[in-house]
Amino acid sequence: MKNMTVWWNFRVLLVLFSCYYRYLFPVLTCLNVWRESWAMRYVFDDCTLDTERYELRRASVRIPLRPKVFQLLAYLITHRDRVILKDELIAHLWPNQFIGDTALKSCIMTARKAVGDAGRAQRIIQTLHGHGYRFVADVITDEPTPPAGSTGPVPSRVSAPPALDNRVATGPVAVTPLTTPWPLEREHKQVTALCCRLAHVATLATRLDPEVMHALMQEVFALAQATMQHYEGTMTHYTGKGFMALFGAPLAHEDHARRAVLAALELQQRLGAHRPAPPLPPDVSLNACLGVHTGPVVVGPLEGDTQRLYTAVGATTHLAIRLQHLAAPGTVVLSDATYRLVRHEVQSKAVGSLTLPGSTVPVAVYCVRGFIQRRAGVSGRGARSLSRFVGRAQELAILHQRLAHASQRQGQVVGIIGEPGMGKSRLLYEFAQSLSGRAVTYREGHCFAYGRATPYLPVRDLLRQSCGILEADGPEDITRKVHESIQKAGVTSAAALPLLLQLLDVPIQAERIDQISPQARRSRTFALLWQVFLHDSRRQPLVVAVENAHWMDATSEEWLTTLVERLPTAAMLLLVTYRPGYRPPGWSSPPSPRSHSHGSCRMRVSRWSSPWRR
């Protein structure tokens, strides 16, 4: 009996130990890790990050932070022993959400500003181009509530990793040091090279003081860098007269030719509007000569360069340099290869020819005057003849069925979901073509991967089409057309015209709207847009298509939500295309092809499946 008791006691102890190590010990370990990683005070530079009080102090002054920015700082500092990939940061900050790089970059910039870091020096948060970010400042950690009897901070057992020497003395771009894990392998890539040369740099150099000239070139390079980065281009080479930038490498983009042309046109506008201090001589301007060419190159970092610069080698870059010398001041010149990729999107004219190395046949070069319409997707796809449209009869029938309900003032919403290349844009194109000759108005707005930080980007397309605004229209013509449109819509508010003109980036005297709070201004803008579109739908049914909503900016998402809320009694059909993983805000309903009472549905576009299969 005694042996039996001992045996049962032994079994009970064994079960208790098993439960402890299997269940309780991991929990206690996790709690300890949580305590060590979150309930800590991190001291670096002149800053203190207190994760228990949820605050950041710099030089003993409390710095207010948005929750996402605080989470970003805390995550980087607790994982400072390694490089944090962009995807990992996005997944941590926005779990189960479709968020692009723009939101992350905004958080990084805000965090750097809060801790007194600079994008060039990067003393605290280092950007590892093509990889991610790393917290590189020396850190001292201490408990937020020291034990009784202690007179100061209790140093942590965790030592800070050695800080990387990533300081750059001068220059507009912070380049990556040798410790950056950039791949050394050379790659053959199809890219678009943009070469820029200031038109009057020699005159400026002779008429300006050297220090003033140096400061001016720094301003120009900073302006150019901001423009190139907006379209995710990489500046690779600087000279005393200009620079070279690549699109399509190291970041690959299917529309690198379009991005390069857009960057060139925007840079011309920004240089024309820039007013340096001290002012330039009256007979000299900051006009630039830009050349753009698309072709194959060998790209990669220079292995022997201490700064590990990213470079491109090949005839493509040399031809881009030749094109910039052909460009007149204030113009953008394209090679025939680039022109073929964007010719359906730009206004241009032939300005001469150029003989390529190894060939005796001259090829045409073109001067760009402006964009006709921006489109998403692969550059040049619109230039090819369309294949026969087959296999989408059911989808087209559903769209026409929804349009019939919308014509009876039963507003409809259709979300068209599909992976890239599955034919979402082609379906909209064929639907628009099928409306030819019918009393239906069709308008479309486009979202772009580089436009997530631009408010109202797809809405601008729709408003310009509604008002009949052309790319060649100047501020006076745009003002007149917008004024006529709001008058026809029955809008009499004095602030209506400035609000819509500001949305279209037309210079205005903003005294009337400066006193309106941002929230009230946004609400009034949404209401004005609704009045304009509603007036169009009363004349005849209106189809509003928004392509690539997964790239939509936050303001346009809010507008889309309010539009859906107002649709039920309007003769309007809203079509929204997006990729799987994105959820349109404010509306989402399961497929229901047999019922139209709710007015919204989702249609999945795939290669073989039914449009209603999820």
C-alpha positions as CSV (number, residue, x, y, z in Angstrom):
1,M,0.0,0.0,0.0
2,K,2.9,2.4,0.9
3,N,4.6,1.6,-2.4
4,M,1.3,2.3,-4.2
5,T,1.0,5.7,-2.5
6,V,4.6,6.6,-3.4
7,W,3.9,5.6,-7.0
8,W,0.8,7.8,-7.2
9,N,2.6,10.7,-5.7
10,F,5.4,10.3,-8.2
11,R,2.9,10.3,-11.1
12,V,1.2,13.4,-9.8
13,L,4.5,15.2,-9.5
14,L,5.4,14.0,-13.0
15,V,2.1,15.4,-14.4
16,L,2.6,18.7,-12.6
17,F,6.2,19.1,-13.9
18,S,4.9,18.2,-17.4
19,C,2.2,20.8,-17.3
20,Y,4.6,23.4,-16.0
21,Y,7.1,22.9,-18.8
22,R,4.5,22.4,-21.4
23,Y,2.0,25.2,-20.6
24,L,3.1,27.4,-17.7
25,F,6.8,27.8,-18.6
26,P,6.1,29.1,-22.2
27,V,3.5,31.5,-20.8
28,L,6.0,32.9,-18.2
29,T,8.7,33.1,-20.8
30,C,6.4,35.1,-23.1
31,L,5.4,37.4,-20.3
32,N,9.1,37.9,-19.5
33,V,9.9,38.7,-23.1
34,W,6.9,41.1,-23.3
35,R,8.1,42.8,-20.1
36,E,11.7,43.0,-21.5
37,S,10.6,44.3,-24.9
38,W,7.7,46.6,-24.1
39,A,7.9,47.7,-20.5
40,M,11.3,49.2,-20.9
41,R,12.9,52.6,-21.3
42,Y,15.3,53.0,-24.2
43,V,17.8,55.9,-24.1
44,F,19.6,56.8,-27.3
45,D,21.2,60.1,-28.5
46,D,19.2,62.8,-26.6
47,C,15.9,60.7,-26.7
48,T,14.1,58.4,-24.3
49,L,11.5,56.0,-25.5
50,D,9.3,54.8,-22.7
51,T,7.2,51.8,-23.8
52,E,5.3,51.6,-20.5
53,R,4.2,55.3,-20.5
54,Y,3.9,55.1,-24.3
55,E,5.8,58.4,-24.8
56,L,8.9,59.7,-26.5
57,R,11.0,62.5,-24.9
58,R,13.7,64.4,-26.7
59,A,15.9,66.6,-24.5
60,S,13.3,66.1,-21.7
61,V,10.6,67.5,-24.0
62,R,7.7,65.2,-24.7
63,I,7.2,64.6,-28.5
64,P,3.7,63.6,-29.5
65,L,3.6,60.6,-31.9
66,R,0.9,58.9,-33.8
67,P,0.3,55.3,-32.6
68,K,1.8,53.8,-35.8
69,V,4.9,55.9,-35.6
70,F,5.4,54.9,-31.9
71,Q,4.9,51.2,-32.8
72,L,7.4,51.6,-35.6
73,L,10.1,53.1,-33.3
74,A,9.5,50.4,-30.6
75,Y,9.7,47.6,-33.1
76,L,12.9,48.9,-34.7
77,I,14.6,49.5,-31.4
78,T,13.7,46.1,-29.9
79,H,15.0,44.3,-33.1
80,R,18.0,46.6,-33.5
81,D,20.3,43.6,-33.9
82,R,19.2,42.9,-37.4
83,V,17.7,44.4,-40.6
84,I,13.9,44.6,-40.6
85,L,12.4,44.0,-44.0
86,K,9.8,46.3,-45.4
87,D,7.2,43.5,-45.6
88,E,7.9,42.6,-41.9
89,L,7.3,46.2,-40.8
90,I,4.1,46.5,-42.9
91,A,2.8,43.2,-41.5
92,H,3.5,44.3,-37.9
93,L,2.0,47.8,-38.3
94,W,-0.9,47.0,-40.5
95,P,-1.8,43.3,-40.0
96,N,-4.2,41.8,-42.5
97,Q,-4.4,45.0,-44.5
98,F,-3.3,45.9,-48.1
99,I,-0.8,48.7,-47.4
100,G,1.8,50.0,-49.8
101,D,5.3,51.4,-49.3
102,T,4.1,55.0,-49.2
103,A,2.5,54.7,-45.8
104,L,5.6,53.0,-44.4
105,K,7.9,55.7,-45.8
106,S,5.7,58.4,-44.3
107,C,6.0,56.7,-40.8
108,I,9.8,56.4,-41.3
109,M,10.1,60.1,-42.2
110,T,7.9,61.1,-39.2
111,A,9.9,58.9,-36.8
112,R,13.2,60.3,-38.1
113,K,11.9,63.9,-37.6
114,A,10.7,63.1,-34.1
115,V,14.1,61.7,-33.0
116,G,16.2,64.4,-34.7
117,D,17.5,62.1,-37.4
118,A,18.2,63.2,-41.0
119,G,17.6,61.4,-44.2
120,R,21.2,62.0,-45.3
121,A,23.2,61.3,-42.2
122,Q,20.9,58.5,-40.9
123,R,22.5,58.5,-37.4
124,I,19.6,56.6,-35.8
125,I,17.4,54.8,-38.4
126,Q,19.3,53.6,-41.4
127,T,17.7,52.8,-44.8
128,L,19.1,49.7,-46.5
129,H,17.9,50.3,-50.1
130,G,16.1,47.3,-51.5
131,H,16.0,45.6,-48.2
132,G,14.6,47.4,-45.2
133,Y,15.6,49.4,-42.1
134,R,17.8,49.1,-39.1
135,F,18.0,51.0,-35.8
136,V,21.8,51.8,-35.6
137,A,22.1,54.3,-32.7
138,D,23.7,53.2,-29.4
139,V,21.0,52.2,-26.9
140,I,21.0,52.0,-23.1
141,T,18.0,50.2,-21.7
142,D,16.7,50.5,-18.1
143,E,13.7,49.4,-16.2
144,P,10.8,52.0,-16.2
145,T,10.3,51.4,-12.5
146,P,13.6,50.8,-10.7
147,P,13.7,48.6,-7.6
148,A,13.4,50.2,-4.2
149,G,16.6,51.7,-3.0
150,S,18.1,52.3,-6.4
151,T,19.2,55.8,-7.2
152,G,19.4,55.7,-10.9
153,P,18.7,53.7,-13.9
154,V,19.4,50.0,-13.9
155,P,21.4,49.1,-17.0
156,S,20.0,46.3,-19.0
157,R,21.8,43.0,-19.5
158,V,21.2,43.4,-23.2
159,S,24.0,45.3,-24.8
160,A,23.5,47.5,-27.8
161,P,24.8,46.4,-31.1
162,P,27.7,48.3,-32.6
163,A,26.5,51.3,-34.5
164,L,27.2,51.4,-38.2
165,D,29.3,54.2,-39.6
166,N,26.8,55.6,-42.1
167,R,27.5,59.3,-42.0
168,V,27.7,61.2,-45.2
169,A,29.5,64.6,-45.1
170,T,27.8,66.3,-48.0
171,G,25.6,65.6,-51.0
172,P,21.9,65.5,-51.7
173,V,21.6,61.7,-51.4
174,A,22.6,59.5,-48.5
175,V,24.4,56.6,-50.1
176,T,24.7,53.1,-48.5
177,P,28.0,52.2,-46.8
178,L,29.9,49.0,-47.2
179,T,28.0,47.2,-44.5
180,T,24.8,47.3,-46.5
181,P,23.9,43.8,-47.7
182,W,23.3,44.9,-51.3
183,P,23.7,42.0,-53.7
184,L,27.0,42.0,-55.6
185,E,25.7,40.1,-58.6
186,R,25.4,42.0,-61.8
187,E,22.0,41.8,-63.5
188,H,20.8,42.3,-67.1
189,K,17.7,44.4,-67.0
190,Q,15.4,46.3,-69.2
191,V,15.3,49.8,-67.7
192,T,14.5,53.4,-68.7
193,A,17.3,55.9,-68.2
194,L,16.6,59.6,-67.6
195,C,19.4,62.1,-68.1
196,C,19.1,65.7,-67.0
197,R,21.3,68.7,-67.8
198,L,20.7,72.2,-66.6
199,A,20.5,74.4,-69.6
200,H,22.3,77.5,-68.3
201,V,24.7,76.0,-65.8
202,A,27.8,77.5,-67.5
203,T,26.3,81.0,-67.4
204,L,25.3,80.6,-63.8
205,A,28.8,79.3,-62.8
206,T,30.4,82.5,-64.2
207,R,27.9,84.9,-62.8
208,L,27.3,83.5,-59.3
209,D,29.6,83.2,-56.3
210,P,31.0,79.6,-56.0
211,E,29.2,79.1,-52.6
212,V,25.9,80.4,-54.0
213,M,26.4,78.1,-57.0
214,H,27.1,75.2,-54.8
215,A,23.9,75.9,-52.7
216,L,21.9,76.2,-55.9
217,M,23.0,72.9,-57.2
218,Q,22.2,71.3,-53.9
219,E,18.7,72.7,-54.1
220,V,18.3,71.4,-57.7
221,F,19.6,67.9,-56.7
222,A,17.3,67.7,-53.7
223,L,14.3,68.8,-55.9
224,A,15.3,66.2,-58.4
225,Q,15.8,63.5,-55.8
226,A,12.3,64.1,-54.3
227,T,10.8,63.9,-57.8
228,M,12.6,60.7,-58.8
229,Q,11.8,59.0,-55.5
230,H,8.1,59.9,-55.9
231,Y,8.1,57.6,-59.0
232,E,10.5,55.2,-57.3
233,G,13.4,56.0,-59.6
234,T,17.0,55.7,-58.5
235,M,19.5,58.5,-59.0
236,T,22.8,56.9,-59.9
237,H,25.2,59.6,-61.2
238,Y,25.8,63.3,-60.5
239,T,27.9,65.8,-62.4
240,G,28.4,69.5,-62.2
241,K,25.7,70.0,-64.8
242,G,23.1,67.4,-64.0
243,F,22.4,63.7,-63.1
244,M,21.2,60.3,-64.3
245,A,18.3,58.3,-62.9
246,L,17.2,54.7,-63.6
247,F,13.6,53.4,-63.6
248,G,13.1,49.7,-63.4
249,A,16.2,49.0,-61.4
250,P,17.0,48.2,-58.6
251,L,13.2,48.4,-58.0
252,A,11.5,46.5,-60.8
253,H,8.4,48.1,-62.3
254,E,6.3,47.0,-65.2
255,D,5.7,50.7,-66.2
256,H,9.2,52.1,-65.8
257,A,9.0,54.0,-69.1
258,R,5.8,55.8,-68.0
259,R,7.3,56.6,-64.6
260,A,10.4,58.1,-66.2
261,V,8.4,60.3,-68.5
262,L,6.1,61.5,-65.7
263,A,9.1,62.2,-63.5
264,A,10.8,64.2,-66.3
265,L,7.6,66.3,-66.9
266,E,7.1,66.9,-63.2
267,L,10.7,67.9,-62.7
268,Q,10.4,70.5,-65.4
269,Q,7.3,72.0,-63.7
270,R,9.0,72.0,-60.3
271,L,12.2,73.6,-61.6
272,G,10.1,76.3,-63.4
273,A,8.2,77.0,-60.2
274,H,11.3,77.0,-57.9
275,R,12.5,80.3,-56.6
276,P,16.0,80.0,-55.2
277,A,17.4,82.4,-52.6
278,P,19.2,84.6,-53.6
279,P,17.2,85.0,-56.8
280,L,18.8,84.2,-60.2
281,P,19.8,86.9,-62.7
282,P,16.6,88.0,-64.6
283,D,17.8,86.6,-68.0
284,V,18.7,83.1,-66.6
285,S,16.3,80.3,-65.6
286,L,16.5,76.8,-64.1
287,N,15.3,75.1,-67.3
288,A,16.6,71.6,-67.9
289,C,17.3,69.5,-70.9
290,L,16.0,65.9,-70.4
291,G,16.6,62.8,-72.4
292,V,14.8,59.5,-71.8
293,H,15.6,56.1,-73.4
294,T,14.5,52.5,-72.7
295,G,16.7,49.5,-73.3
296,P,18.8,46.8,-71.8
297,V,21.7,47.5,-69.3
298,V,23.9,45.7,-66.9
299,V,23.2,47.0,-63.4
300,G,24.6,46.5,-60.0
301,P,26.7,48.1,-57.3
302,L,30.4,49.0,-57.8
303,E,32.3,46.4,-55.8
304,G,35.4,48.6,-55.4
305,D,33.5,51.7,-54.4
306,T,33.5,52.5,-50.7
307,Q,30.0,53.9,-50.9
308,R,28.7,50.9,-52.9
309,L,27.0,53.1,-55.6
310,Y,24.4,51.5,-57.9
311,T,25.3,51.9,-61.5
312,A,24.2,50.9,-65.0
313,V,26.4,50.1,-67.9
314,G,25.5,49.8,-71.6
315,A,24.5,51.6,-74.8
316,T,21.2,52.6,-73.2
317,T,22.7,55.1,-70.8
318,H,25.0,56.6,-73.5
319,L,22.0,57.1,-75.8
320,A,20.1,58.8,-73.0
321,I,23.0,61.2,-72.6
322,R,23.0,61.9,-76.3
323,L,19.2,62.6,-76.1
324,Q,19.7,65.2,-73.4
325,H,22.1,67.1,-75.6
326,L,19.5,67.1,-78.4
327,A,16.8,68.5,-76.0
328,A,16.1,72.2,-76.0
329,P,15.9,74.0,-72.7
330,G,12.7,73.2,-70.9
331,T,11.9,70.1,-73.0
332,V,11.8,66.3,-72.6
333,V,13.1,64.2,-75.6
334,L,12.3,60.6,-76.0
335,S,13.9,57.9,-78.0
336,D,11.8,55.9,-80.4
337,A,12.0,52.9,-78.0
338,T,10.5,54.9,-75.1
339,Y,8.0,56.7,-77.4
340,R,6.5,53.4,-78.6
341,L,5.8,52.4,-75.0
342,V,4.0,55.7,-74.0
343,R,2.8,57.0,-77.4
344,H,-0.9,56.4,-76.6
345,E,-0.5,58.4,-73.4
346,V,1.5,61.5,-74.3
347,Q,1.2,64.4,-76.6
348,S,4.4,64.6,-78.7
349,K,6.0,65.5,-82.0
350,A,9.0,64.2,-84.0
351,V,11.9,66.6,-83.6
352,G,14.7,64.8,-85.6
353,S,16.5,61.5,-85.8
354,L,19.4,59.8,-84.3
355,T,21.7,57.1,-85.6
356,L,22.3,54.3,-83.1
357,P,25.7,52.7,-82.6
358,G,26.2,49.8,-85.0
359,S,23.4,50.8,-87.3
360,T,23.2,53.1,-90.3
361,V,19.4,53.5,-90.1
362,P,18.4,56.7,-88.2
363,V,15.6,56.4,-85.7
364,A,13.2,59.2,-84.8
365,V,13.3,61.2,-81.6
366,Y,10.2,62.9,-80.0
367,C,9.6,65.9,-77.9
368,V,6.9,65.5,-75.2
369,R,4.4,68.2,-74.7
370,G,2.3,66.6,-72.0
371,F,0.2,63.5,-71.0
372,I,-3.1,62.8,-72.6
373,Q,-4.2,60.4,-69.9
374,R,-2.4,58.4,-67.3
375,R,-3.0,54.7,-67.2
376,A,-1.9,51.9,-65.0
377,G,-0.3,48.6,-66.1
378,V,2.5,47.7,-68.5
379,S,3.8,50.6,-70.6
380,G,3.0,50.0,-74.3
381,R,0.2,47.5,-73.8
382,G,-2.2,50.0,-75.3
383,A,-0.1,50.3,-78.4
384,R,-0.6,46.7,-79.4
385,S,-3.5,45.5,-81.3
386,L,-6.1,43.8,-79.0
387,S,-6.6,40.1,-79.3
388,R,-10.1,38.7,-79.8
389,F,-12.3,39.1,-76.8
390,V,-13.7,35.7,-75.8
391,G,-14.9,34.0,-72.6
392,R,-16.3,37.0,-70.9
393,A,-19.9,36.9,-72.2
394,Q,-21.3,36.2,-68.7
395,E,-19.4,39.0,-67.1
396,L,-20.5,41.5,-69.7
397,A,-24.1,40.3,-69.3
398,I,-23.9,41.0,-65.6
399,L,-22.6,44.5,-66.1
400,H,-25.3,45.3,-68.6
401,Q,-27.9,43.8,-66.2
402,R,-26.6,46.1,-63.4
403,L,-26.6,49.1,-65.7
404,A,-30.3,48.4,-66.5
405,H,-31.1,48.5,-62.8
406,A,-29.1,51.7,-62.4
407,S,-31.1,53.3,-65.3
408,Q,-34.2,52.8,-63.1
409,R,-32.5,55.0,-60.4
410,Q,-31.4,52.0,-58.4
411,G,-27.7,52.8,-57.9
412,Q,-25.4,49.8,-58.4
413,V,-21.9,49.0,-57.3
414,V,-19.8,46.2,-58.8
415,G,-16.4,45.2,-57.5
416,I,-14.3,43.4,-60.1
417,I,-11.5,41.3,-58.5
418,G,-8.7,39.6,-60.2
419,E,-4.9,39.0,-60.2
420,P,-2.7,41.1,-62.4
421,G,-3.1,40.2,-66.1
422,M,-6.5,38.5,-65.7
423,G,-8.3,41.1,-67.9
424,K,-10.0,43.5,-65.5
425,S,-9.1,46.5,-67.6
426,R,-10.0,44.7,-70.8
427,L,-13.4,43.9,-69.4
428,L,-14.0,47.5,-68.6
429,Y,-12.8,48.5,-72.1
430,E,-15.1,46.1,-73.8
431,F,-18.0,47.2,-71.6
432,A,-17.3,50.8,-72.5
433,Q,-17.2,50.0,-76.2
434,S,-20.5,48.2,-76.0
435,L,-22.1,51.4,-74.8
436,S,-21.2,53.3,-78.0
437,G,-24.3,54.8,-79.5
438,R,-26.3,54.5,-76.3
439,A,-27.5,57.3,-74.0
440,V,-25.0,56.4,-71.3
441,T,-22.1,58.5,-70.0
442,Y,-19.0,56.6,-69.2
443,R,-16.1,58.0,-67.1
444,E,-13.1,56.4,-65.5
445,G,-10.4,57.3,-63.0
446,H,-7.1,55.5,-62.4
447,C,-5.1,54.8,-59.3
448,F,-1.3,54.3,-59.5
449,A,1.3,52.6,-57.4
450,Y,3.2,55.9,-57.2
451,G,0.1,57.8,-56.4
452,R,-0.9,56.5,-52.9
453,A,0.3,59.8,-51.3
454,T,-1.6,62.1,-53.8
455,P,-5.1,63.0,-52.5
456,Y,-8.0,62.7,-55.0
457,L,-5.8,61.2,-57.8
458,P,-8.6,59.1,-59.4
459,V,-11.2,61.7,-58.5
460,R,-9.3,64.4,-60.5
461,D,-9.7,62.2,-63.7
462,L,-13.4,62.0,-63.1
463,L,-13.8,65.7,-62.4
464,R,-11.8,66.7,-65.5
465,Q,-13.9,64.5,-67.7
466,S,-17.1,65.8,-66.2
467,C,-16.1,69.4,-66.8
468,G,-14.6,68.7,-70.2
469,I,-11.1,69.8,-69.2
470,L,-8.4,69.0,-71.7
471,E,-4.7,68.5,-71.0
472,A,-3.8,71.6,-73.0
473,D,-6.2,73.8,-71.0
474,G,-4.6,76.5,-68.9
475,P,-5.7,77.8,-65.5
476,E,-8.2,80.3,-67.1
477,D,-9.9,77.6,-69.2
478,I,-10.1,75.2,-66.3
479,T,-11.6,77.9,-64.1
480,R,-14.2,78.7,-66.7
481,K,-15.2,75.1,-67.3
482,V,-15.4,74.2,-63.6
483,H,-17.5,77.3,-63.0
484,E,-19.9,76.4,-65.8
485,S,-20.2,72.8,-64.4
486,I,-21.1,73.8,-60.9
487,Q,-23.6,76.4,-62.1
488,K,-25.4,73.7,-64.2
489,A,-25.4,71.5,-61.1
490,G,-27.2,74.2,-59.2
491,V,-24.4,75.0,-56.8
492,T,-24.4,78.6,-55.6
493,S,-21.9,78.6,-52.7
494,A,-19.1,81.1,-53.1
495,A,-16.5,78.6,-51.7
496,A,-17.5,75.9,-54.3
497,L,-15.3,77.1,-57.1
498,P,-12.1,77.5,-55.0
499,L,-12.5,74.1,-53.4
500,L,-12.7,72.3,-56.8
501,L,-10.0,74.4,-58.3
502,Q,-7.7,73.6,-55.4
503,L,-8.5,69.9,-56.0
504,L,-7.3,70.3,-59.6
505,D,-4.1,72.2,-58.5
506,V,-5.1,75.4,-60.1
507,P,-3.6,78.5,-58.3
508,I,-6.2,80.3,-56.3
509,Q,-6.5,83.0,-53.6
510,A,-7.3,80.8,-50.7
511,E,-8.6,83.4,-48.3
512,R,-12.2,82.0,-48.6
513,I,-11.3,78.4,-47.7
514,D,-8.4,78.9,-45.3
515,Q,-10.8,79.5,-42.5
516,I,-12.5,76.2,-43.1
517,S,-11.2,73.2,-41.1
518,P,-9.7,70.3,-43.0
519,Q,-12.5,68.0,-42.1
520,A,-15.2,70.5,-43.1
521,R,-13.3,71.3,-46.4
522,R,-13.2,67.6,-47.2
523,S,-16.9,67.1,-46.5
524,R,-17.8,70.1,-48.6
525,T,-15.6,68.8,-51.5
526,F,-17.3,65.4,-51.3
527,A,-20.7,67.1,-51.4
528,L,-19.7,69.3,-54.4
529,L,-18.4,66.2,-56.3
530,W,-21.7,64.4,-55.6
531,Q,-23.7,67.4,-56.9
532,V,-21.7,67.5,-60.1
533,F,-21.9,63.7,-60.7
534,L,-25.6,63.6,-59.7
535,H,-26.4,66.3,-62.3
536,D,-24.7,64.2,-65.0
537,S,-26.6,61.1,-64.0
538,R,-29.9,63.0,-64.2
539,R,-29.3,63.8,-67.9
540,Q,-28.6,60.1,-68.7
541,P,-27.3,57.1,-66.7
542,L,-23.7,57.5,-65.5
543,V,-21.1,54.8,-65.3
544,V,-18.2,55.6,-63.0
545,A,-15.2,53.2,-63.3
546,V,-12.3,53.4,-60.8
547,E,-9.4,51.1,-61.8
548,N,-6.8,49.6,-59.4
549,A,-8.4,50.6,-56.2
550,H,-5.7,48.7,-54.3
551,W,-3.5,51.7,-55.0
552,M,-6.0,54.3,-54.0
553,D,-5.1,57.1,-51.6
554,A,-6.8,57.5,-48.3
555,T,-8.8,60.6,-49.2
556,S,-10.2,59.0,-52.4
557,E,-11.2,55.9,-50.3
558,E,-13.2,58.2,-48.1
559,W,-14.8,59.8,-51.1
560,L,-15.6,56.3,-52.5
561,T,-17.3,55.4,-49.3
562,T,-19.5,58.5,-49.3
563,L,-20.3,57.9,-53.0
564,V,-21.6,54.4,-52.3
565,E,-23.7,55.6,-49.4
566,R,-25.5,58.1,-51.7
567,L,-26.0,55.8,-54.7
568,P,-29.2,53.9,-53.9
569,T,-31.6,56.4,-55.6
570,A,-29.2,57.6,-58.3
571,A,-29.0,56.5,-61.9
572,M,-25.4,55.6,-61.5
573,L,-23.3,52.4,-61.9
574,L,-20.0,52.3,-60.0
575,L,-17.4,49.8,-61.2
576,V,-14.3,49.3,-59.1
577,T,-11.4,47.0,-60.0
578,Y,-8.8,45.7,-57.5
579,R,-6.6,42.8,-56.7
580,P,-7.3,40.0,-54.2
581,G,-6.4,41.0,-50.6
582,Y,-7.8,44.5,-50.9
583,R,-11.1,45.3,-49.2
584,P,-12.9,48.5,-50.4
585,P,-13.8,50.6,-47.3
586,G,-17.5,51.1,-46.5
587,W,-18.9,48.4,-48.8
588,S,-18.4,44.7,-49.3
589,S,-21.1,42.2,-49.9
590,P,-21.0,38.5,-50.9
591,P,-21.7,37.5,-54.5
592,S,-25.4,37.5,-55.2
593,P,-26.2,37.4,-58.9
594,R,-29.9,36.7,-58.4
595,S,-30.6,39.6,-56.1
596,H,-30.3,43.3,-56.8
597,S,-32.1,44.8,-53.9
598,H,-28.9,45.8,-52.1
599,G,-27.3,47.2,-55.3
600,S,-23.7,45.9,-54.8
601,C,-21.9,42.8,-55.7
602,R,-18.4,41.4,-56.3
603,M,-17.3,39.8,-59.5
604,R,-14.1,37.6,-59.6
605,V,-12.3,37.7,-62.9
606,S,-10.0,34.6,-63.3
607,R,-8.8,32.6,-66.2
608,W,-11.2,29.7,-66.0
609,S,-13.5,30.1,-63.1
610,S,-17.1,31.5,-62.9
611,P,-17.3,35.2,-62.2
612,W,-19.2,34.5,-59.0
613,R,-16.8,31.9,-57.5
614,R,-14.8,33.2,-54.6
